[in-house]
Amino acid sequence: MLSALISVNNVEISFHHLIHEERLNFHPDEGFENYINLETKRQTYTDEEAAIRNNLMEQAFQVCDRQQADIYQIGADLLIKYLTSKTTKK
């Protein structure tokens, strides 16, 4: 996971990590403290882990705003690509 986001490419890398490595179906507006593991019914992230990810998401919003990129479209495109790849492999 990146520690700072300074470009749209960094945002894409960060979102890719959330989807592919952390297996998270996320939305940019949702705080990471609100994600629950469906199997354990417990918080997915500790308070510290959630704070780090929330900070990165704030950076992502700032980067996308500065570079006039649609943060929601970036996330949706990556998630759709991931989900499509999963359904075609079955």
C-alpha positions in Angstrom: 0.0 0.0 0.0 1.3 3.5 -0.9 2.0 5.9 2.0 1.1 9.0 0.0 -0.9 9.8 -3.1 0.4 12.5 -5.4 -1.0 11.5 -8.8 -4.1 9.9 -10.4 -1.8 6.9 -11.1 -1.2 6.7 -7.4 -4.9 6.8 -6.8 -5.4 3.9 -9.2 -2.6 1.9 -7.6 -4.2 2.5 -4.2 -7.6 1.5 -5.3 -6.2 -1.6 -7.1 -4.6 -2.6 -3.8 -7.8 -2.2 -1.9 -9.7 -4.3 -4.4 -7.2 -7.0 -5.3 -5.0 -7.3 -2.2 -7.4 -6.4 0.6 -10.4 -7.8 -1.3 -12.5 -4.8 -0.4 -15.7 -3.7 -2.2 -15.3 -0.1 -1.2 -16.8 3.3 -1.9 -14.7 6.4 -1.7 -17.3 8.1 0.5 -17.3 5.4 3.1 -15.1 5.6 6.2 -12.8 2.5 6.6 -13.9 2.1 10.2 -17.4 1.1 8.9 -16.3 -2.0 6.9 -17.3 -5.3 8.5 -15.8 -8.7 7.7 -18.8 -10.8 6.5 -17.4 -14.0 7.9 -16.4 -12.8 11.4 -18.9 -9.9 11.7 -16.0 -7.8 13.1 -14.5 -4.6 11.9 -12.2 -5.2 8.9 -9.7 -2.6 10.1 -8.4 -1.6 13.5 -8.9 2.1 14.3 -5.3 2.8 13.3 -5.6 0.9 10.0 -8.8 2.7 9.2 -7.3 6.1 10.0 -4.4 5.4 7.6 -6.8 4.4 4.8 -9.1 7.4 5.5 -6.1 9.7 5.2 -5.1 8.1 1.9 -8.7 8.5 0.7 -8.6 12.2 1.6 -5.4 12.5 -0.4 -7.1 10.7 -3.3 -10.0 13.2 -3.3 -7.5 16.1 -3.3 -5.4 14.6 -6.1 -8.5 13.9 -8.3 -9.9 17.4 -7.6 -6.6 19.0 -8.6 -6.2 16.9 -11.7 -9.9 17.0 -12.6 -10.3 13.3 -12.5 -13.5 11.5 -11.4 -12.6 9.5 -8.3 -15.9 7.6 -8.4 -15.3 6.5 -12.0 -11.8 5.4 -11.3 -13.0 3.2 -8.4 -16.0 1.9 -10.4 -13.9 1.0 -13.5 -11.4 -0.9 -11.4 -14.1 -2.7 -9.4 -16.0 -3.7 -12.6 -12.8 -4.9 -14.2 -12.1 -7.0 -11.1 -15.6 -8.4 -10.9 -15.7 -9.2 -14.6 -12.4 -11.1 -14.4 -13.8 -13.2 -11.5 -17.0 -14.1 -13.4 -15.2 -15.0 -16.6 -12.8 -17.4 -14.8 -15.7 -19.6 -13.6 
